[in-house]
Structure formats: structure tokens, C-alpha cells
């Protein structure tokens, strides 16, 4: 069996089908990992969500929750202020199977571990102070409110907040859950203690250096070294296979590539993608 880890789809369904053809995908023996952000901004979010859900229920695919997936959950739960003109989630919300799709999505994990290979998948990152076993434990802890019958109240009242960006093991309550989810779904830059910086989003080579802060995977004393970590979320980073990590968001939505990493073969397969949205204009960096 081969495992292919596929970058952020964000509603680019035609490109996904082209990529599966490029890797000669064999559903009877291949397993797909999707790094989250299955939907939003691209033209076929509904098709992407239905496709991955079907594969997952057949035992042929795994996915983790990304920030755009949380965005859909928020709008479904009633947070209308989260909607924007660039969203492409209305076809999902208006679909006959909307309730079924959202119910499936909110039950997806924040982290997946391969059953035989020393590899894990998250959407955004793992703080340097967490071991892999720590991260798995925290991912399961933060997922519990989403599995509850009252999950929509959790999403409306407790999920969102950028103020929870500092970690101490004694952190508790909703700030603890928010920090954990912020790491798995949103992080890019942090310091060695796991303090998050949500302002910096660009490629490290283009960013103004901030003392003590760097991409989460560049700390030499990371507690999660030794395990291959696959993640998406960071289109400006591009393809990276170094530091024990593999960046898989190669900008499909923005006219870049959609990539699949063959885990067992240690190789990357990419297809060129048409631009679905124009990148946002760069803003002047702000120091912390």
C-alpha cells in the first residue's frame, strides 16, 4: 500500500482529479492523507468535501481540520460575521446533504499518525516544546468539544481567539483548548516556548526577523524531532522537505501547484494549477 499526502485543496476539485491521475492513484491499494483546508476560496468546495468524505468513510483516506474547515463550522453554527466575499462555502451550506457533511467534518481529528511509518500529519504545525506523544494527547483533548452534542455552542462561544498564544502545561479551560487548536490549525511562527505569532505569514526569506521567533520547525531543540511531520497551511513557504518536515501547501489556489508526497517512495509529485484567486497585497510587517 502507498500513502500519498496531498496539500491544501481549498475547493480545487478538478486539480485534485488531475493530481490523482498523475500519481496513478489506485483506490484499492493506495491511501490518501489530506492536510486540511479541503474547502473555501476555490470553485468546487462542495465537490471536494463530498469526495474526501466518501473516501474517508470507505477507509481510503484521512484528513485533519484546517482553519478554513473551522471557518465552515463557524458559519454553519451561526457566526455570520465570519463570512466574506471570497468564501465559496455557500454551495455546501445550501446542499441537501449539508447537515451530513458538516457533521462528518466536525468529527475529523487535528492530528493523524501513520500506523506503520514514523510519520504524522497536522494542518499547521506542532510547537517545538511538544513531543509527538504530547501532541497526540493534546489533539485528542481539544477535539472532545467538537465531538459533543453541544459542539455548535463551543464553536460560537469558545473556539476563536488570537489572545491565547502562550503555552504553559498548567493552562486550563477554554484558553487551553484555544491554544491547542491555534497550534494545529493556524501556527506558522513561534518562539522556543511555543508563543505564537499570528501576524507573520510570508516566506521566512522575505520576513523581517523578530528576535526569538522563527518558523515552528526550525528550532534545533524541538521535542518532536525524529518523526516526519507533514503539514499545509503555509502557501508562501512552498515545498520544503527538510528539518524533519514536509510542507505540502504549494499554492494550488493561487496559481501554484497541487502536490502529493509519496511517503514510502520519499518523492513529491506536483501539477501546475490555474490561478483561482489573486494573492492579497503584502502589508508592512509589524514587530511584536
QUIWOWO-V26324 format. One record per run of one state. SS is the DSSP state (H for helix, E for strand, - for the rest). FROM is the first residue (numbers start at 1). TO is the last residue. Records with the same first field share a line. If there is no record, write none. Layout:
SS = FROM-TO / FROM-TO
This chain:
- = 1-1 / 7-12 / 23-29 / 35-44 / 58-60 / 65-66 / 77-79 / 83-89 / 94-97 / 106-108 / 110-111 / 114-118 / 122-131 / 148-150 / 158-172 / 187-188 / 191-195 / 198-203 / 207-213 / 219-227 / 232-239 / 243-244 / 248-250 / 252-253 / 255-256 / 263-266 / 273-274 / 276-288
E = 2-6 / 30-34 / 61-64 / 109-109 / 112-113 / 119-121 / 189-190 / 196-197 / 214-215 / 228-231 / 240-242 / 245-247 / 251-251 / 254-254 / 257-262 / 267-272 / 275-275
H = 13-22 / 45-57 / 67-76 / 80-82 / 90-93 / 98-105 / 132-147 / 151-157 / 173-186 / 204-206 / 216-218
